[in-house]
Amino acid sequence: MNNKKKSFLAPLFIFLSLFLAGCATPSDNALVAGGLIGGVAGNVVTGGSAVGTIAGAVGGALIGQDQARRNCRRCYYY
């Protein structure tokens, strides 16, 4: 993939992700935030390994989804 195509795709993906974030529920936002934080943490801990990054992203997404589910249940009690 050449640089011209990459320079076009990056802003397009950023725009689409911001556009679609308005449709997301709090649970979806927690899932994405957990995956992002987990992926960065996995990348740092494993020194840039792709497997570590993916494992961190999956683990972070699961933790983010679990935390959102716990917070959502708490809202119904009040």
Secondary structure as GFF3:
##gff-version 3
##sequence-region A 1 78
A	DSSP	alpha_helix	3	21	.	.	.	ID=ss1
A	DSSP	alpha_helix	26	46	.	.	.	ID=ss2
A	DSSP	alpha_helix	50	76	.	.	.	ID=ss3
###
